Amino acid sequence: MTTITQNRVKELRKQAGLSQQALADQIGVMRKTISHWELGNHRISTDNAKKLSQFFKVSIDDLLE
């Protein structure tokens, strides 16, 4: 499991102009999962970190900032 800083996911999502639901639909998770990540309540699996990095076209290192 990988922990991604809560604000980085939200920041990238907002920069892309997406709602939590839209991002969830794009990467195949539930909306509440996005919310938990943004709040720092849940860890992000390696697979989902890869999906996020591919979707946002950033490295996993950029997500971990």
Buried (B, 14 or more C-beta within 10 A) or exposed (E): EBEBBBEBBBBBBEEEEBEBEEBBBBBEBEBEBBBBBBEEEBBBEEEBBBBBBEBBEBEBEEBBE
